[in-house]
């Protein structure tokens, strides 16, 4: 899971680090997203697993996190002989960018309120020196 916010802010961050920091995604999730974005068309879990050289079940979990975070879309494709399979396509980066901007703005407002609450709660508290 992602490190603490303090750890995230201390390390050198790359743009993909935003996916981990803001959305709680993991390194493999980011790698799978990159593979899907750079593909020539929709991809199956098996396609992505082959490209990242990981087990299908592991990649499936990463893609589910991407799906839940709104980074990819799932479409059902019907097979000619019956049955179906799912394929995944990336959500446009501009959509994700707007989503991240909203998330950061919301978090900033929440943290600002908590900082004010901290000041209100402890501003008039006697310091250690004043206690005695």
Backbone as CSV, one residue per row, in Angstrom:
resi,resn,N_x,N_y,N_z,CA_x,CA_y,CA_z,C_x,C_y,C_z
1,UNK,0.840,-1.178,0.000,0.000,0.000,0.000,0.881,1.234,0.000
2,UNK,0.308,2.378,-0.297,1.059,3.615,-0.374,1.642,3.982,0.992
3,UNK,2.774,4.669,0.952,3.406,5.144,2.172,2.591,6.294,2.739
4,UNK,3.031,6.803,3.892,2.352,7.954,4.473,2.512,9.160,3.566
5,UNK,1.671,10.161,3.767,1.765,11.368,2.956,3.134,12.019,3.135
6,UNK,3.642,12.021,4.363,4.956,12.608,4.618,6.030,11.895,3.797
7,UNK,5.978,10.574,3.759,6.941,9.814,2.955,6.791,10.148,1.475
8,UNK,5.555,10.242,1.006,5.298,10.562,-0.397,5.886,11.926,-0.744
9,UNK,5.719,12.907,0.145,6.178,14.265,-0.142,7.694,14.395,-0.055
10,UNK,8.341,13.555,0.731,9.794,13.617,0.880,10.540,13.036,-0.311
11,UNK,9.970,12.070,-0.979,10.684,11.414,-2.073,10.510,12.195,-3.368
12,UNK,11.429,11.960,-4.283,11.301,12.571,-5.598,10.144,11.901,-6.303
13,UNK,9.191,12.693,-6.727,7.988,12.135,-7.327,8.020,12.325,-8.836
14,UNK,7.541,11.327,-9.534,7.333,11.411,-10.970,5.833,11.467,-11.195
15,UNK,5.418,11.842,-12.394,3.983,12.032,-12.623,3.182,10.771,-12.322
16,UNK,3.733,9.594,-12.606,3.014,8.367,-12.309,2.838,8.164,-10.808
17,UNK,3.699,8.806,-10.011,3.570,8.733,-8.564,2.268,9.322,-8.076
18,UNK,1.682,10.209,-8.865,0.379,10.770,-8.502,-0.683,9.689,-8.437
19,UNK,-0.567,8.700,-9.318,-1.545,7.623,-9.320,-1.487,6.850,-8.007
20,UNK,-0.275,6.690,-7.495,-0.104,5.988,-6.225,-0.517,6.877,-5.058
21,UNK,-0.078,8.127,-5.079,-0.326,9.048,-3.963,-1.795,9.438,-3.859
22,UNK,-2.397,9.837,-4.960,-3.769,10.340,-4.925,-4.786,9.209,-4.902
23,UNK,-4.524,8.148,-5.664,-5.521,7.085,-5.813,-5.175,5.801,-5.073
24,UNK,-4.017,5.753,-4.436,-3.644,4.565,-3.690,-3.306,3.376,-4.571
25,UNK,-2.968,3.646,-5.825,-2.605,2.559,-6.721,-1.197,2.082,-6.419
26,UNK,-0.853,0.926,-6.924,0.456,0.321,-6.695,1.290,0.411,-7.960
27,UNK,2.556,0.087,-7.827,3.467,0.154,-8.967,3.000,-0.682,-10.146
28,UNK,2.536,-1.909,-9.883,2.063,-2.765,-10.970,0.812,-2.178,-11.608
29,UNK,-0.039,-1.540,-10.828,-1.237,-0.910,-11.378,-0.832,0.145,-12.407
30,UNK,0.154,0.957,-12.047,0.640,2.001,-12.946,1.238,1.391,-14.206
31,UNK,1.992,0.320,-14.047,2.585,-0.358,-15.197,1.495,-0.905,-16.116
32,UNK,0.484,-1.532,-15.539,-0.626,-2.059,-16.348,-1.344,-0.932,-17.074
33,UNK,-1.543,0.177,-16.398,-2.194,1.330,-17.035,-1.368,1.802,-18.231
34,UNK,-0.058,1.901,-18.050,0.816,2.335,-19.148,0.711,1.393,-20.339
35,UNK,0.665,0.094,-20.076,0.545,-0.896,-21.153,-0.772,-0.710,-21.894
36,UNK,-1.851,-0.520,-21.163,-3.168,-0.355,-21.793,-3.205,0.935,-22.613
37,UNK,-2.646,2.010,-22.067,-2.636,3.293,-22.783,-1.835,3.195,-24.073
38,UNK,-0.731,2.487,-24.041,0.158,2.418,-25.207,-0.224,1.335,-26.213
39,UNK,-1.279,0.609,-25.933,-1.690,-0.468,-26.844,-2.393,0.109,-28.064
40,UNK,-2.493,-0.701,-29.086,-3.149,-0.293,-30.333,-4.664,-0.445,-30.272
41,UNK,-5.167,-1.027,-29.204,-6.600,-1.242,-29.092,-6.926,-1.860,-27.753
42,UNK,-8.168,-2.271,-27.569,-8.576,-2.895,-26.306,-7.717,-4.112,-25.984
43,UNK,-7.508,-4.332,-24.695,-6.668,-5.449,-24.251,-7.413,-6.314,-23.250
44,UNK,-7.129,-7.601,-23.293,-7.650,-8.530,-22.289,-6.666,-8.584,-21.125
45,UNK,-7.095,-9.158,-20.028,-6.197,-9.356,-18.888,-5.001,-10.197,-19.322
46,UNK,-5.256,-11.239,-20.129,-4.164,-12.093,-20.599,-3.151,-11.311,-21.421
47,UNK,-3.637,-10.387,-22.271,-2.728,-9.554,-23.067,-1.808,-8.736,-22.166
48,UNK,-2.406,-8.106,-21.159,-1.627,-7.259,-20.250,-0.661,-8.113,-19.441
49,UNK,-1.125,-9.263,-18.949,-0.269,-10.152,-18.152,0.955,-10.583,-18.948
50,UNK,0.758,-10.856,-20.216,1.883,-11.261,-21.065,2.888,-10.120,-21.211
51,UNK,2.388,-8.909,-21.389,3.276,-7.750,-21.587,4.052,-7.381,-20.332
52,UNK,3.443,-7.558,-19.158,4.131,-7.183,-17.919,4.817,-8.376,-17.264
53,UNK,4.654,-9.549,-17.878,5.291,-10.780,-17.405,4.932,-11.086,-15.946
54,UNK,3.617,-11.074,-15.691,3.105,-11.397,-14.366,1.958,-12.380,-14.507
55,UNK,1.600,-13.007,-13.398,0.493,-13.958,-13.395,-0.817,-13.254,-13.728
56,UNK,-1.696,-13.984,-14.395,-2.991,-13.431,-14.794,-3.778,-12.909,-13.597
57,UNK,-3.800,-13.662,-12.503,-4.586,-13.265,-11.330,-4.049,-11.971,-10.713
58,UNK,-2.756,-11.796,-10.723,-2.138,-10.586,-10.192,-2.514,-9.377,-11.045
59,UNK,-2.434,-9.551,-12.357,-2.784,-8.474,-13.286,-4.277,-8.178,-13.205
60,UNK,-5.086,-9.208,-13.041,-6.527,-9.009,-12.913,-6.834,-8.076,-11.736
61,UNK,-6.174,-8.298,-10.601,-6.400,-7.443,-9.428,-5.971,-6.004,-9.710
62,UNK,-4.860,-5.836,-10.406,-4.414,-4.483,-10.757,-5.421,-3.796,-11.668
63,UNK,-5.907,-4.526,-12.644,-6.878,-3.937,-13.572,-8.179,-3.614,-12.847
64,UNK,-8.563,-4.422,-11.876,-9.767,-4.119,-11.096,-9.588,-2.818,-10.315
65,UNK,-8.387,-2.599,-9.768,-8.126,-1.336,-9.061,-8.185,-0.160,-10.039
66,UNK,-7.648,-0.349,-11.244,-7.722,0.701,-12.272,-9.167,0.978,-12.658
67,UNK,-9.947,-0.062,-12.764,-11.366,0.067,-13.110,-12.105,0.833,-12.009
68,UNK,-11.877,0.457,-10.758,-12.531,1.120,-9.628,-12.101,2.576,-9.489
69,UNK,-10.870,2.877,-9.883,-10.361,4.247,-9.803,-10.767,5.097,-10.999
70,UNK,-11.373,4.467,-11.996,-11.825,5.214,-13.163,-10.763,5.445,-14.214
71,UNK,-9.716,4.621,-14.233,-8.632,4.788,-15.191,-8.823,3.972,-16.462
72,UNK,-9.604,2.901,-16.361,-9.897,2.069,-17.533,-11.388,1.771,-17.567
73,UNK,-11.838,1.403,-18.763,-13.224,0.980,-18.940,-13.240,-0.460,-19.413
74,UNK,-14.268,-1.186,-19.011,-14.407,-2.596,-19.370,-15.559,-2.739,-20.354
75,UNK,-15.316,-3.532,-21.400,-16.341,-3.816,-22.398,-16.410,-5.324,-22.588
76,UNK,-17.626,-5.836,-22.733,-17.814,-7.261,-22.992,-17.822,-7.491,-24.499
77,UNK,-17.028,-8.460,-24.943,-16.988,-8.849,-26.354,-17.522,-10.270,-26.467
78,UNK,-18.481,-10.469,-27.342,-19.053,-11.801,-27.548,-18.188,-12.588,-28.524
79,UNK,-17.950,-13.847,-28.196,-17.161,-14.729,-29.052,-18.070,-15.374,-30.097
80,UNK,-17.509,-15.682,-31.258,-18.302,-16.279,-32.340,-18.917,-17.617,-31.958
81,UNK,-18.176,-18.448,-31.247,-18.663,-19.774,-30.883,-19.474,-19.786,-29.605
82,UNK,-19.875,-18.636,-29.125,-20.569,-18.549,-27.841,-19.601,-18.081,-26.778
83,UNK,-20.122,-17.642,-25.714,-19.285,-17.124,-24.636,-18.906,-15.668,-24.875
84,UNK,-18.078,-15.163,-24.002,-17.651,-13.776,-24.107,-16.339,-13.594,-23.354
85,UNK,-15.735,-12.455,-23.549,-14.562,-12.070,-22.781,-14.607,-10.554,-22.596
86,UNK,-13.832,-10.053,-21.649,-13.798,-8.620,-21.380,-12.510,-8.031,-21.926
87,UNK,-12.633,-6.810,-22.423,-11.469,-6.056,-22.860,-11.463,-4.720,-22.128
88,UNK,-10.285,-4.145,-22.021,-10.103,-2.915,-21.259,-9.459,-1.856,-22.139
89,UNK,-9.989,-0.644,-22.027,-9.460,0.503,-22.754,-9.209,1.627,-21.747
90,UNK,-8.245,2.490,-22.041,-7.954,3.576,-21.103,-9.002,4.677,-21.181
91,UNK,-9.261,5.284,-20.052,-10.062,6.502,-20.007,-9.136,7.613,-20.507
92,UNK,-9.656,8.576,-21.268,-8.778,9.648,-21.768,-8.023,10.342,-20.628
93,UNK,-6.727,10.589,-20.827,-5.933,11.248,-19.777,-6.536,12.579,-19.309
94,UNK,-7.193,13.314,-20.195,-7.797,14.590,-19.796,-8.894,14.365,-18.747
95,UNK,-9.624,13.281,-18.853,-10.659,12.954,-17.868,-10.020,12.636,-16.518
96,UNK,-8.946,11.871,-16.549,-8.238,11.508,-15.312,-7.612,12.743,-14.688
97,UNK,-7.071,13.624,-15.516,-6.459,14.850,-15.022,-7.482,15.700,-14.274
98,UNK,-8.661,15.865,-14.855,-9.710,16.637,-14.186,-10.103,15.984,-12.864
99,UNK,-10.192,14.658,-12.864,-10.537,13.917,-11.649,-9.467,14.139,-10.567
100,UNK,-8.195,14.074,-10.949,-7.123,14.285,-9.972,-7.133,15.716,-9.450
101,UNK,-7.403,16.692,-10.330,-7.481,18.094,-9.879,-8.567,18.268,-8.829
102,UNK,-9.738,17.673,-9.087,-10.839,17.754,-8.112,-10.444,17.095,-6.794
103,UNK,-9.805,15.947,-6.874,-9.395,15.227,-5.666,-8.409,16.055,-4.859
104,UNK,-7.413,16.626,-5.519,-6.414,17.432,-4.825,-7.069,18.667,-4.205
105,UNK,-7.953,19.314,-4.942,-8.648,20.489,-4.427,-9.478,20.132,-3.189
106,UNK,-10.201,19.014,-3.263,-11.000,18.562,-2.123,-10.116,18.254,-0.918
107,UNK,-9.005,17.553,-1.153,-8.095,17.198,-0.055,-7.473,18.454,0.552
108,UNK,-7.126,19.413,-0.297,-6.551,20.665,0.190,-7.539,21.354,1.124
109,UNK,-8.800,21.419,0.727,-9.822,22.050,1.559,-9.969,21.300,2.886
110,UNK,-9.969,19.973,2.845,-10.091,19.177,4.066,-8.907,19.394,5.001
111,UNK,-7.697,19.381,4.434,-6.497,19.570,5.247,-6.474,20.985,5.821
112,UNK,-6.877,21.974,5.042,-6.928,23.357,5.535,-7.864,23.476,6.731
113,UNK,-9.011,22.815,6.661,-9.949,22.849,7.792,-9.347,22.162,9.021
114,UNK,-8.646,21.053,8.812,-8.016,20.361,9.935,-6.905,21.207,10.556
115,UNK,-6.166,21.920,9.730,-5.115,22.798,10.253,-5.742,23.897,11.098
116,UNK,-6.825,24.465,10.618,-7.514,25.506,11.392,-8.058,24.930,12.691
117,UNK,-8.611,23.732,12.621,-9.109,23.076,13.832,-7.983,22.855,14.834
118,UNK,-6.825,22.458,14.344,-5.659,22.261,15.203,-5.298,23.573,15.897
119,UNK,-5.235,24.651,15.115,-4.888,25.949,15.696,-5.922,26.374,16.730
120,UNK,-7.199,26.223,16.396,-8.265,26.601,17.329,-8.179,25.800,18.628
121,UNK,-7.884,24.545,18.520,-7.854,23.668,19.689,-6.651,23.928,20.587
122,UNK,-5.498,24.213,19.986,-4.269,24.268,20.770,-3.653,25.650,20.907
123,UNK,-4.215,26.663,20.281,-3.623,28.001,20.320,-3.571,28.564,21.732
124,UNK,-4.586,28.332,22.526,-4.647,28.899,23.877,-4.196,27.932,24.963
125,UNK,-3.724,26.763,24.563,-3.266,25.785,25.557,-1.950,26.285,26.159
126,UNK,-1.801,26.140,27.472,-0.536,26.582,28.086,0.636,25.734,27.593
127,UNK,1.741,26.393,27.332,2.916,25.644,26.880,3.551,24.952,28.080
128,UNK,4.499,24.095,27.849,5.185,23.369,28.900,5.865,24.356,29.832
129,UNK,6.464,25.436,29.300,7.148,26.427,30.104,6.180,27.156,31.033
130,UNK,4.939,27.407,30.580,3.969,28.144,31.368,3.346,27.283,32.484
131,UNK,3.439,25.956,32.330,2.802,25.076,33.304,3.611,24.980,34.590
132,UNK,4.843,25.315,34.505,5.452,25.305,35.696,6.598,24.986,36.339
